[in-house]
Amino acid sequence: MNFRTDLPQTPNQSLGMIRPNELVVGEYNGELSQPLLLEKVRSRIDGLSEWTSIRSIDFTRITDDQGLIKELNVKAKPVASDTWCQGEATMQIVSEWKTSYPDKESRYGLNIDEGTVLVSNFDSPRSFRDHLKEQSKVRDLLTLLVGRSIHFRQHKGLFADEGVAVGGGVGASVRG
């Protein structure tokens, strides 16, 4: 956590507040006194999958003469949009997918979950706030196009001083 303090201006008062500027939910082995620098941030935004139509899962049904499904072929792979420059950031929209198996879930069968994320990347590691500033421009455009509030749902960052994503190999959640 990176903190700022808001102390009362009157002397001899012991009340105050400590507010985090940034909060990492997950393992972080960096120095807490140093600024949190991220190479890349992946963010989930309401409606991004629907707006872009970028999907990770493609399936083909094979039916019999009566229209009953005999076979289902499923292909899951990440799909990425072209990149674009926005300010000093390189932006991209990427689809992701993951599976869960019955031995780890209470449901039966193979479950495939997919989602679409907005990825921001700078030439050199930057603060979360810099990433959020550029990503907010895309979210604000979606808000104008859709005509209702669009919200961020999750952020995952690749830490500059780690060299790899942390938190189970997919990144730690960052709020700021």
Salt bridges, closest charged atoms under 4 A:
ASP6 OD2 - ARG19 NE 3.17
ASP46 OD1 - ARG153 NE 2.74
GLU88 OE1 - ARG126 NH2 2.39
GLU96 OE2 - ARG42 NH2 2.62
GLU96 OE1 - ARG44 NH2 3.17
ASP130 OD2 - ARG126 NH1 3.55
GLU134 OE1 - LYS137 NZ 3.14
ASP140 OD1 - ARG139 NH2 2.99
